[in-house]
Each structure stands twice: as structure tokens, then as C-alpha cells.
């Protein structure tokens, strides 16, 4: 049978507020492991939706941190299935700040 696997292209997106309890560095910076943990969350949902169980992460092929994540931000984390193997899935993962906190304007800005 030819054709593309119907699981290929599935996209899962989560939005999360980054709490101040996760700030570990000056300027309310959050460590990169925070984004990696969120990748695990969207990847788990992909596995449940495509295969009926949580699956396991075997590894990351490439990780690049292009911009900081700060406490007070809202991030959007997305996983897209780009390849379906017999016993594996390849996901394209991204994390983007979609709303930035502005503590310079006030405590709740």
C-alpha cells in the first residue's frame, strides 16, 4: 500500500504561563530545561493520540535556544509528526514566547 501515514503531520500545541517559581537566574530567566520539559508534554500527547500510549523519548537530534524565556511569559509549545517509522516517530518541536510579561510597567503587567 502506498501513501502517507495518516499520523504524519499531526500537530499538537500547548500554551503555558511561565510562573515566577521557575525563574532561576537574574532578570527572571528560566533555564532551558523548562522548555525541554514542555516538549515532553506535547510529545506525550502526540504518542497518546497516534498510538494509544505515552511512548518514550529516545533523544533529541538538535536543540537550539534562540531567545530567552522569562518568568511571566506565555509560551506556545508545538510538536508536529514529520516521520512515522515502524517503532519510532520523528517530531519537530518548537517553543515560542507569544506574550511577554512587563514587570517594568507594574507588578501584574
Secondary structure as UniProt FT lines:
FT   TURN            6..9
FT   STRAND          11..17
FT   HELIX           20..22
FT   STRAND          23..25
FT   HELIX           26..28
FT   STRAND          29..30
FT   HELIX           32..51
FT   TURN            71..72
FT   STRAND          74..84
FT   STRAND          89..99
FT   HELIX           103..105
FT   TURN            107..108
//
